[in-house]
Amino acid sequence: MKKKIQIEDEYDSKLKLKRNVSKIVDLLFSMDEVTKNYSLKNFEFSTLSFDILLTDDDTIKKINKEYRKKDAPTDVITFALFVDGEEKFIFNKTLELGEIIVSIDTAKRQAKESLQKEVLTLICHGILHLLGFDHLNDKDYNFVVKIQEAVISKI
């Protein structure tokens, strides 16, 4: 499967995100607990596409307020076009998943080991949302965290 990953920010080169995000996708697609439960079943595609925007707390706060009615910055927001919308975006066998927005400011504050690891963890979390995984209860949250930790530990 080909991957079309668009990253909007200068951090891409500093953190080697594109290469590592590609690895994240490969690892997620190699996990049975992901592929048995993701929202892409029964869809034919050869390329997976999504965008990543790395931004600051002020910008993500505005987005969070407008779309989630929460007047505070957050670490990651996803717009899952494929999962949340009525229409499925598949053009020329390219499946358009949506967009992941990460606050670098929040990632810096949350980083326990490195900024790169924190940003990749947030991106992995966002990809899981784009694939249809949510965490409205503790069981689902624990599942998402377990998957993202397993993936990030292999990078």
Secondary structure, DSSP 8 states (H G I E B T S, - for coil): -EEEEEEESTHHHHHTHHHHHHHHHHHHHT-HHHHTTSTTTT---SEEEEEEEEE-HHHHHHHHHHHH---S--SEEEEEHHHHSSS--EETTEEEEEEEEEEHHHHHHH-SS-HHHHHHHHHHHHHHHHTT---SSHHHHHHHHHHHHHHHHT-
